[in-house]
Amino acid sequence: MLIILALCTVLFSIAVILRRQWVQNERLIFPLASVGATVTQASPGLIMPDSLRGHLFWGGFCVGFGAISWNILNYFWPIVPKLPITGQWVVFAKGFPRINTRINFLTAGFAYFANLNVLFSIVIFFIIFFWFENGIINRVGYAIPRKPTNFSAETEVTAWQGFGALTVLVLWNLWTARDHIKAVFLKAFGSGDADDSDELLTYRTAVFGLFGGLAILCGFFMQLGMQGKLVALLIPALIINYLSMARIVAETGLAYMRTTLAEQYAALYTIGTRNLTPTSLSGISLTYGFVCQGKGTFMSPLMHVARLADLIKNHRRRLVPALIAVIFFGLIADFFHTIHLGYQTGAFNFNAWPFSSAGRFAYNLTVTQMRSPFDTSWERLAVFGVGAAAMSILTFLHYRFTWWPFHPIAFPIAFSWNTQLTFFSILVVWAFKATLLRIGGVTLYRKWQPAFLGILVGYVTAVTLSFIVDAIWFPGQGHGVHNY
């Protein structure tokens, strides 16, 4: 519990330090927060906000609600045909990666509020740098031998190239924020005049919370038996993954993003397991819980909390005790409920990957690394360098030339496993939004916003309805309706 709270402290401190840079200086759009604020915005004298009334909203609601609610009928009467809402995998050419045709309503709904050039860049980069590049690599027969790994992208080339791009993304964002970060640290140590009155924490609290949390993380990893050089690589890689996922979600609204390479693999293949002690390998096997499916765990939600705090005009810091209570009691409830269900039905029967195989996988992987040690993987580091160089060039072109149409943040997104699952949804939304802007400009785009709010609300309502139906009429069985 202490290590989780220390991690939350580090991530929340980073969110406070970077909030002004992301929200006020760079003006990131935070599509998830924008949608949440719009849906909950009250209209004087009305129960529902203006954006949740009208035929466009209810039309979108029917689209999001209709498919799942129709399939609920199949639960009771199998003769009712099910709508194919899960899509299918399509292979366009031999050796080229497959693409899923599923329309993810949550991805589509939030993607509508992202910048058009970001959506366009994701589509183009996915086709060129993931689909075409991997297809050519497969056809010529080149491959980096893949050890028994998980928690990362589909291929080693994809994983390391993407991680190189994510590293440059984070370093560039920190570089552009250098003046703000300098002002924050000067304020924290008493010699600066930066105004932190509108932050959730004072800059002094945030900076010392960051240092204190990092010290606890380092101490925890060292107590697990990990060598200092392994800790020195693991923690920066962890921060890179967390911060990059938060940045991508804040800029694109793609809630189902996933990093391309787990921080454990980045550290192990950089050092080489032959250069590590058995206790280091055993210790790092206990840290895979920090991967959290590569989604950046608490970082993105905490960054959005800092963004939503702007909606509170006075006494923003009263939100902090509530946030701490939610995290603490949420962890306690989740811990005991999981233990209870584990004893009641057996965790292996949860039919969920984290319980059925992920735990065993981490320990089996450690045994394999001990029995078959390897040196520093220069081939992987070379691919990492290629990804970093390509990301650097794309970033330079984006900021140097106003006519350059591609956004560099789409480059690492293209390598994520989740993009294979959501590419078709992004493609459809980009084509639709581009058509609207071409026909009617920003006015028509804003007019259609309630429709996509309706899709989001309708889909969430349908998933909730399916859950209630399963809990009442199909306890212990259930039906899968939501996936990323």
Contacts in CASP RR format, 6 or more apart in sequence:
PFRMAT RR
TARGET T0000
AUTHOR 0000-0000-0000
METHOD contacts of the structure
MODEL  1
MLIILALCTVLFSIAVILRRQWVQNERLIFPLASVGATVTQASPGLIMPD
SLRGHLFWGGFCVGFGAISWNILNYFWPIVPKLPITGQWVVFAKGFPRIN
TRINFLTAGFAYFANLNVLFSIVIFFIIFFWFENGIINRVGYAIPRKPTN
FSAETEVTAWQGFGALTVLVLWNLWTARDHIKAVFLKAFGSGDADDSDEL
LTYRTAVFGLFGGLAILCGFFMQLGMQGKLVALLIPALIINYLSMARIVA
ETGLAYMRTTLAEQYAALYTIGTRNLTPTSLSGISLTYGFVCQGKGTFMS
PLMHVARLADLIKNHRRRLVPALIAVIFFGLIADFFHTIHLGYQTGAFNF
NAWPFSSAGRFAYNLTVTQMRSPFDTSWERLAVFGVGAAAMSILTFLHYR
FTWWPFHPIAFPIAFSWNTQLTFFSILVVWAFKATLLRIGGVTLYRKWQP
AFLGILVGYVTAVTLSFIVDAIWFPGQGHGVHNY
1 331 0 8 1.000
1 335 0 8 1.000
2 216 0 8 1.000
2 220 0 8 1.000
3 216 0 8 1.000
3 217 0 8 1.000
3 220 0 8 1.000
4 331 0 8 1.000
5 327 0 8 1.000
5 328 0 8 1.000
6 212 0 8 1.000
6 213 0 8 1.000
6 216 0 8 1.000
6 217 0 8 1.000
6 220 0 8 1.000
7 213 0 8 1.000
7 217 0 8 1.000
7 290 0 8 1.000
7 297 0 8 1.000
7 298 0 8 1.000
8 298 0 8 1.000
8 302 0 8 1.000
8 327 0 8 1.000
9 209 0 8 1.000
9 210 0 8 1.000
9 212 0 8 1.000
9 213 0 8 1.000
10 209 0 8 1.000
10 210 0 8 1.000
10 212 0 8 1.000
10 213 0 8 1.000
10 214 0 8 1.000
10 217 0 8 1.000
11 242 0 8 1.000
11 297 0 8 1.000
11 298 0 8 1.000
11 299 0 8 1.000
11 302 0 8 1.000
12 200 0 8 1.000
12 201 0 8 1.000
12 206 0 8 1.000
12 298 0 8 1.000
12 302 0 8 1.000
12 323 0 8 1.000
13 201 0 8 1.000
13 205 0 8 1.000
13 206 0 8 1.000
13 207 0 8 1.000
13 209 0 8 1.000
13 210 0 8 1.000
13 213 0 8 1.000
14 210 0 8 1.000
14 239 0 8 1.000
14 243 0 8 1.000
14 299 0 8 1.000
15 246 0 8 1.000
15 299 0 8 1.000
15 302 0 8 1.000
15 303 0 8 1.000
15 305 0 8 1.000
15 306 0 8 1.000
16 199 0 8 1.000
16 200 0 8 1.000
16 201 0 8 1.000
16 203 0 8 1.000
16 206 0 8 1.000
16 306 0 8 1.000
17 181 0 8 1.000
17 184 0 8 1.000
17 203 0 8 1.000
17 206 0 8 1.000
17 207 0 8 1.000
17 210 0 8 1.000
18 177 0 8 1.000
18 303 0 8 1.000
19 199 0 8 1.000
19 200 0 8 1.000
19 303 0 8 1.000
19 306 0 8 1.000
19 307 0 8 1.000
19 309 0 8 1.000
20 180 0 8 1.000
20 199 0 8 1.000
21 176 0 8 1.000
21 177 0 8 1.000
21 180 0 8 1.000
21 181 0 8 1.000
22 28 0 8 1.000
22 247 0 8 1.000
22 250 0 8 1.000
22 303 0 8 1.000
22 307 0 8 1.000
23 30 0 8 1.000
23 306 0 8 1.000
23 307 0 8 1.000
23 310 0 8 1.000
25 177 0 8 1.000
25 180 0 8 1.000
26 176 0 8 1.000
28 250 0 8 1.000
28 251 0 8 1.000
29 113 0 8 1.000
29 114 0 8 1.000
29 115 0 8 1.000
29 250 0 8 1.000
29 251 0 8 1.000
30 250 0 8 1.000
30 253 0 8 1.000
30 304 0 8 1.000
30 307 0 8 1.000
31 110 0 8 1.000
31 111 0 8 1.000
31 113 0 8 1.000
31 114 0 8 1.000
31 252 0 8 1.000
31 253 0 8 1.000
32 110 0 8 1.000
32 249 0 8 1.000
32 253 0 8 1.000
32 255 0 8 1.000
32 304 0 8 1.000
33 304 0 8 1.000
33 307 0 8 1.000
33 308 0 8 1.000
34 113 0 8 1.000
35 109 0 8 1.000
35 110 0 8 1.000
35 113 0 8 1.000
35 453 0 8 1.000
35 456 0 8 1.000
37 308 0 8 1.000
37 311 0 8 1.000
38 49 0 8 1.000
38 51 0 8 1.000
38 449 0 8 1.000
38 453 0 8 1.000
39 49 0 8 1.000
39 51 0 8 1.000
39 52 0 8 1.000
39 453 0 8 1.000
39 456 0 8 1.000
39 457 0 8 1.000
40 49 0 8 1.000
41 49 0 8 1.000
41 51 0 8 1.000
42 49 0 8 1.000
43 49 0 8 1.000
43 50 0 8 1.000
46 53 0 8 1.000
51 57 0 8 1.000
51 449 0 8 1.000
51 450 0 8 1.000
51 453 0 8 1.000
52 450 0 8 1.000
52 453 0 8 1.000
52 454 0 8 1.000
52 457 0 8 1.000
54 450 0 8 1.000
56 447 0 8 1.000
56 448 0 8 1.000
56 450 0 8 1.000
56 451 0 8 1.000
57 450 0 8 1.000
57 451 0 8 1.000
57 453 0 8 1.000
57 454 0 8 1.000
57 457 0 8 1.000
58 454 0 8 1.000
59 451 0 8 1.000
59 454 0 8 1.000
60 451 0 8 1.000
60 452 0 8 1.000
60 454 0 8 1.000
60 455 0 8 1.000
60 458 0 8 1.000
61 454 0 8 1.000
61 455 0 8 1.000
61 457 0 8 1.000
61 458 0 8 1.000
61 461 0 8 1.000
62 458 0 8 1.000
63 105 0 8 1.000
63 454 0 8 1.000
63 455 0 8 1.000
63 458 0 8 1.000
64 105 0 8 1.000
64 454 0 8 1.000
64 455 0 8 1.000
64 458 0 8 1.000
64 459 0 8 1.000
64 462 0 8 1.000
65 458 0 8 1.000
65 459 0 8 1.000
65 461 0 8 1.000
65 462 0 8 1.000
66 458 0 8 1.000
66 462 0 8 1.000
67 83 0 8 1.000
67 85 0 8 1.000
67 462 0 8 1.000
68 85 0 8 1.000
68 459 0 8 1.000
68 462 0 8 1.000
68 463 0 8 1.000
68 465 0 8 1.000
68 466 0 8 1.000
68 481 0 8 1.000
69 462 0 8 1.000
69 465 0 8 1.000
70 80 0 8 1.000
70 83 0 8 1.000
71 82 0 8 1.000
71 83 0 8 1.000
71 85 0 8 1.000
71 466 0 8 1.000
71 479 0 8 1.000
71 481 0 8 1.000
72 465 0 8 1.000
72 466 0 8 1.000
72 469 0 8 1.000
73 80 0 8 1.000
74 80 0 8 1.000
74 81 0 8 1.000
74 82 0 8 1.000
75 469 0 8 1.000
75 470 0 8 1.000
75 473 0 8 1.000
75 474 0 8 1.000
75 479 0 8 1.000
76 473 0 8 1.000
85 102 0 8 1.000
85 103 0 8 1.000
85 481 0 8 1.000
86 102 0 8 1.000
86 483 0 8 1.000
87 100 0 8 1.000
87 101 0 8 1.000
87 102 0 8 1.000
87 103 0 8 1.000
88 100 0 8 1.000
88 101 0 8 1.000
88 102 0 8 1.000
89 98 0 8 1.000
89 99 0 8 1.000
89 100 0 8 1.000
89 101 0 8 1.000
90 98 0 8 1.000
90 99 0 8 1.000
90 100 0 8 1.000
90 101 0 8 1.000
91 98 0 8 1.000
92 99 0 8 1.000
93 135 0 8 1.000
94 139 0 8 1.000
95 135 0 8 1.000
95 138 0 8 1.000
95 139 0 8 1.000
96 131 0 8 1.000
96 132 0 8 1.000
96 134 0 8 1.000
96 135 0 8 1.000
96 138 0 8 1.000
97 130 0 8 1.000
97 131 0 8 1.000
97 134 0 8 1.000
97 135 0 8 1.000
97 154 0 8 1.000
97 420 0 8 1.000
98 420 0 8 1.000
99 131 0 8 1.000
99 420 0 8 1.000
99 423 0 8 1.000
99 424 0 8 1.000
100 420 0 8 1.000
100 421 0 8 1.000
100 423 0 8 1.000
100 424 0 8 1.000
101 424 0 8 1.000
102 421 0 8 1.000
102 424 0 8 1.000
102 425 0 8 1.000
103 424 0 8 1.000
103 425 0 8 1.000
103 428 0 8 1.000
104 256 0 8 1.000
104 421 0 8 1.000
104 422 0 8 1.000
104 425 0 8 1.000
104 484 0 8 1.000
105 455 0 8 1.000
105 456 0 8 1.000
105 458 0 8 1.000
105 459 0 8 1.000
106 255 0 8 1.000
106 256 0 8 1.000
106 456 0 8 1.000
106 459 0 8 1.000
106 460 0 8 1.000
107 254 0 8 1.000
107 255 0 8 1.000
107 256 0 8 1.000
107 422 0 8 1.000
107 425 0 8 1.000
107 426 0 8 1.000
107 429 0 8 1.000
107 484 0 8 1.000
108 425 0 8 1.000
108 426 0 8 1.000
108 428 0 8 1.000
108 429 0 8 1.000
108 452 0 8 1.000
108 455 0 8 1.000
109 429 0 8 1.000
109 452 0 8 1.000
109 455 0 8 1.000
109 456 0 8 1.000
110 253 0 8 1.000
110 254 0 8 1.000
110 255 0 8 1.000
110 456 0 8 1.000
111 119 0 8 1.000
111 252 0 8 1.000
111 253 0 8 1.000
111 254 0 8 1.000
111 425 0 8 1.000
111 426 0 8 1.000
111 429 0 8 1.000
111 430 0 8 1.000
112 429 0 8 1.000
112 432 0 8 1.000
112 433 0 8 1.000
112 448 0 8 1.000
112 449 0 8 1.000
112 452 0 8 1.000
113 253 0 8 1.000
113 449 0 8 1.000
113 452 0 8 1.000
114 251 0 8 1.000
114 252 0 8 1.000
114 253 0 8 1.000
114 254 0 8 1.000
115 251 0 8 1.000
115 407 0 8 1.000
116 430 0 8 1.000
116 433 0 8 1.000
116 434 0 8 1.000
116 437 0 8 1.000
117 405 0 8 1.000
117 406 0 8 1.000
117 407 0 8 1.000
118 251 0 8 1.000
118 252 0 8 1.000
118 407 0 8 1.000
118 409 0 8 1.000
118 410 0 8 1.000
119 252 0 8 1.000
119 426 0 8 1.000
119 429 0 8 1.000
119 430 0 8 1.000
119 433 0 8 1.000
120 405 0 8 1.000
120 406 0 8 1.000
120 430 0 8 1.000
120 434 0 8 1.000
121 405 0 8 1.000
121 406 0 8 1.000
121 407 0 8 1.000
121 408 0 8 1.000
121 409 0 8 1.000
121 410 0 8 1.000
121 411 0 8 1.000
122 252 0 8 1.000
122 410 0 8 1.000
122 413 0 8 1.000
122 414 0 8 1.000
122 419 0 8 1.000
122 423 0 8 1.000
122 426 0 8 1.000
122 430 0 8 1.000
123 423 0 8 1.000
123 426 0 8 1.000
123 427 0 8 1.000
123 430 0 8 1.000
124 406 0 8 1.000
124 410 0 8 1.000
125 406 0 8 1.000
125 410 0 8 1.000
125 411 0 8 1.000
125 413 0 8 1.000
125 414 0 8 1.000
126 410 0 8 1.000
126 413 0 8 1.000
126 414 0 8 1.000
126 419 0 8 1.000
126 423 0 8 1.000
129 161 0 8 1.000
129 390 0 8 1.000
129 411 0 8 1.000
129 414 0 8 1.000
129 415 0 8 1.000
130 158 0 8 1.000
130 414 0 8 1.000
130 415 0 8 1.000
130 419 0 8 1.000
130 420 0 8 1.000
134 154 0 8 1.000
134 155 0 8 1.000
134 157 0 8 1.000
134 158 0 8 1.000
137 143 0 8 1.000
137 155 0 8 1.000
137 157 0 8 1.000
143 155 0 8 1.000
143 156 0 8 1.000
143 157 0 8 1.000
144 155 0 8 1.000
144 156 0 8 1.000
144 157 0 8 1.000
144 160 0 8 1.000
144 377 0 8 1.000
144 379 0 8 1.000
144 380 0 8 1.000
144 383 0 8 1.000
145 156 0 8 1.000
146 155 0 8 1.000
146 156 0 8 1.000
147 368 0 8 1.000
147 374 0 8 1.000
148 364 0 8 1.000
148 365 0 8 1.000
148 368 0 8 1.000
149 262 0 8 1.000
149 265 0 8 1.000
149 365 0 8 1.000
150 262 0 8 1.000
150 358 0 8 1.000
150 361 0 8 1.000
150 365 0 8 1.000
151 262 0 8 1.000
151 264 0 8 1.000
151 265 0 8 1.000
151 288 0 8 1.000
151 291 0 8 1.000
151 293 0 8 1.000
151 294 0 8 1.000
152 159 0 8 1.000
152 259 0 8 1.000
152 260 0 8 1.000
152 261 0 8 1.000
152 262 0 8 1.000
152 265 0 8 1.000
152 417 0 8 1.000
153 159 0 8 1.000
153 162 0 8 1.000
153 260 0 8 1.000
153 261 0 8 1.000
153 415 0 8 1.000
153 416 0 8 1.000
153 417 0 8 1.000
154 417 0 8 1.000
154 420 0 8 1.000
156 380 0 8 1.000
156 383 0 8 1.000
157 383 0 8 1.000
158 260 0 8 1.000
158 415 0 8 1.000
159 260 0 8 1.000
159 261 0 8 1.000
159 265 0 8 1.000
159 415 0 8 1.000
160 260 0 8 1.000
160 261 0 8 1.000
160 380 0 8 1.000
160 381 0 8 1.000
160 383 0 8 1.000
160 384 0 8 1.000
160 387 0 8 1.000
161 260 0 8 1.000
161 383 0 8 1.000
161 384 0 8 1.000
161 386 0 8 1.000
161 387 0 8 1.000
161 390 0 8 1.000
161 415 0 8 1.000
162 260 0 8 1.000
162 261 0 8 1.000
162 387 0 8 1.000
162 411 0 8 1.000
162 412 0 8 1.000
162 415 0 8 1.000
163 240 0 8 1.000
163 259 0 8 1.000
163 260 0 8 1.000
163 261 0 8 1.000
163 266 0 8 1.000
163 384 0 8 1.000
164 384 0 8 1.000
164 385 0 8 1.000
164 387 0 8 1.000
164 388 0 8 1.000
164 391 0 8 1.000
164 412 0 8 1.000
165 387 0 8 1.000
165 388 0 8 1.000
165 390 0 8 1.000
165 391 0 8 1.000
165 411 0 8 1.000
165 412 0 8 1.000
165 415 0 8 1.000
166 240 0 8 1.000
166 241 0 8 1.000
166 244 0 8 1.000
166 259 0 8 1.000
166 260 0 8 1.000
166 412 0 8 1.000
167 240 0 8 1.000
167 384 0 8 1.000
167 388 0 8 1.000
168 387 0 8 1.000
168 388 0 8 1.000
168 391 0 8 1.000
168 392 0 8 1.000
168 395 0 8 1.000
169 244 0 8 1.000
169 247 0 8 1.000
169 391 0 8 1.000
169 395 0 8 1.000
169 408 0 8 1.000
169 409 0 8 1.000
169 412 0 8 1.000
170 239 0 8 1.000
170 240 0 8 1.000
170 243 0 8 1.000
170 244 0 8 1.000
170 247 0 8 1.000
172 395 0 8 1.000
173 243 0 8 1.000
173 247 0 8 1.000
174 181 0 8 1.000
183 192 0 8 1.000
183 194 0 8 1.000
184 194 0 8 1.000
184 196 0 8 1.000
184 203 0 8 1.000
184 206 0 8 1.000
184 207 0 8 1.000
185 203 0 8 1.000
185 207 0 8 1.000
186 192 0 8 1.000
186 194 0 8 1.000
187 193 0 8 1.000
187 194 0 8 1.000
187 196 0 8 1.000
187 203 0 8 1.000
187 204 0 8 1.000
188 203 0 8 1.000
188 204 0 8 1.000
188 206 0 8 1.000
188 207 0 8 1.000
188 208 0 8 1.000
189 204 0 8 1.000
189 207 0 8 1.000
190 204 0 8 1.000
194 203 0 8 1.000
196 202 0 8 1.000
196 203 0 8 1.000
198 316 0 8 1.000
199 206 0 8 1.000
199 316 0 8 1.000
200 305 0 8 1.000
200 306 0 8 1.000
200 309 0 8 1.000
200 316 0 8 1.000
200 317 0 8 1.000
200 319 0 8 1.000
200 320 0 8 1.000
201 317 0 8 1.000
201 320 0 8 1.000
214 235 0 8 1.000
217 235 0 8 1.000
218 231 0 8 1.000
218 235 0 8 1.000
221 230 0 8 1.000
221 231 0 8 1.000
221 234 0 8 1.000
221 235 0 8 1.000
221 283 0 8 1.000
221 287 0 8 1.000
222 228 0 8 1.000
222 231 0 8 1.000
224 279 0 8 1.000
224 282 0 8 1.000
224 283 0 8 1.000
224 284 0 8 1.000
224 286 0 8 1.000
224 287 0 8 1.000
225 277 0 8 1.000
225 279 0 8 1.000
225 280 0 8 1.000
225 282 0 8 1.000
225 283 0 8 1.000
226 234 0 8 1.000
226 279 0 8 1.000
226 280 0 8 1.000
226 283 0 8 1.000
226 284 0 8 1.000
227 276 0 8 1.000
227 277 0 8 1.000
227 280 0 8 1.000
229 271 0 8 1.000
230 267 0 8 1.000
230 271 0 8 1.000
230 276 0 8 1.000
230 280 0 8 1.000
230 284 0 8 1.000
233 266 0 8 1.000
233 267 0 8 1.000
233 270 0 8 1.000
233 271 0 8 1.000
234 263 0 8 1.000
234 264 0 8 1.000
234 267 0 8 1.000
234 284 0 8 1.000
234 287 0 8 1.000
237 263 0 8 1.000
237 266 0 8 1.000
237 267 0 8 1.000
238 263 0 8 1.000
238 290 0 8 1.000
240 263 0 8 1.000
241 259 0 8 1.000
241 261 0 8 1.000
241 262 0 8 1.000
241 263 0 8 1.000
241 294 0 8 1.000
241 296 0 8 1.000
242 296 0 8 1.000
242 297 0 8 1.000
242 299 0 8 1.000
243 299 0 8 1.000
244 259 0 8 1.000
244 412 0 8 1.000
245 257 0 8 1.000
245 258 0 8 1.000
245 259 0 8 1.000
245 294 0 8 1.000
245 295 0 8 1.000
245 296 0 8 1.000
245 299 0 8 1.000
245 300 0 8 1.000
246 296 0 8 1.000
246 299 0 8 1.000
246 300 0 8 1.000
246 302 0 8 1.000
246 303 0 8 1.000
247 409 0 8 1.000
248 254 0 8 1.000
248 257 0 8 1.000
248 409 0 8 1.000
248 412 0 8 1.000
248 413 0 8 1.000
249 255 0 8 1.000
249 257 0 8 1.000
249 300 0 8 1.000
249 303 0 8 1.000
249 304 0 8 1.000
250 300 0 8 1.000
250 303 0 8 1.000
250 304 0 8 1.000
250 307 0 8 1.000
251 409 0 8 1.000
252 409 0 8 1.000
252 413 0 8 1.000
254 413 0 8 1.000
254 418 0 8 1.000
254 422 0 8 1.000
254 426 0 8 1.000
256 295 0 8 1.000
256 418 0 8 1.000
256 421 0 8 1.000
256 422 0 8 1.000
256 484 0 8 1.000
257 295 0 8 1.000
257 413 0 8 1.000
257 416 0 8 1.000
257 418 0 8 1.000
258 293 0 8 1.000
258 294 0 8 1.000
258 295 0 8 1.000
258 416 0 8 1.000
258 417 0 8 1.000
258 418 0 8 1.000
259 294 0 8 1.000
259 295 0 8 1.000
259 296 0 8 1.000
259 416 0 8 1.000
260 412 0 8 1.000
260 415 0 8 1.000
260 416 0 8 1.000
260 417 0 8 1.000
262 288 0 8 1.000
262 291 0 8 1.000
262 294 0 8 1.000
263 290 0 8 1.000
263 291 0 8 1.000
264 284 0 8 1.000
264 287 0 8 1.000
264 288 0 8 1.000
264 291 0 8 1.000
267 284 0 8 1.000
268 276 0 8 1.000
268 284 0 8 1.000
268 369 0 8 1.000
269 374 0 8 1.000
269 376 0 8 1.000
269 377 0 8 1.000
269 380 0 8 1.000
269 381 0 8 1.000
270 376 0 8 1.000
270 377 0 8 1.000
270 381 0 8 1.000
271 376 0 8 1.000
272 373 0 8 1.000
272 374 0 8 1.000
272 375 0 8 1.000
272 376 0 8 1.000
272 377 0 8 1.000
273 281 0 8 1.000
273 369 0 8 1.000
273 370 0 8 1.000
273 373 0 8 1.000
273 374 0 8 1.000
274 373 0 8 1.000
274 374 0 8 1.000
274 375 0 8 1.000
275 375 0 8 1.000
275 376 0 8 1.000
278 370 0 8 1.000
281 366 0 8 1.000
281 369 0 8 1.000
281 370 0 8 1.000
282 366 0 8 1.000
284 366 0 8 1.000
285 362 0 8 1.000
285 363 0 8 1.000
285 365 0 8 1.000
285 366 0 8 1.000
286 362 0 8 1.000
288 358 0 8 1.000
288 359 0 8 1.000
288 362 0 8 1.000
290 297 0 8 1.000
298 327 0 8 1.000
305 319 0 8 1.000
305 323 0 8 1.000
309 316 0 8 1.000
309 319 0 8 1.000
312 319 0 8 1.000
338 347 0 8 1.000
341 347 0 8 1.000
341 350 0 8 1.000
342 350 0 8 1.000
347 355 0 8 1.000
348 355 0 8 1.000
348 356 0 8 1.000
350 356 0 8 1.000
390 411 0 8 1.000
391 408 0 8 1.000
391 411 0 8 1.000
391 412 0 8 1.000
394 406 0 8 1.000
394 408 0 8 1.000
394 411 0 8 1.000
395 408 0 8 1.000
397 404 0 8 1.000
397 406 0 8 1.000
397 408 0 8 1.000
398 404 0 8 1.000
398 406 0 8 1.000
398 407 0 8 1.000
398 408 0 8 1.000
413 419 0 8 1.000
418 484 0 8 1.000
419 426 0 8 1.000
421 484 0 8 1.000
422 484 0 8 1.000
433 445 0 8 1.000
436 444 0 8 1.000
436 445 0 8 1.000
436 448 0 8 1.000
437 444 0 8 1.000
437 445 0 8 1.000
462 481 0 8 1.000
463 481 0 8 1.000
463 482 0 8 1.000
466 479 0 8 1.000
466 480 0 8 1.000
466 481 0 8 1.000
470 476 0 8 1.000
470 477 0 8 1.000
470 478 0 8 1.000
470 479 0 8 1.000
END
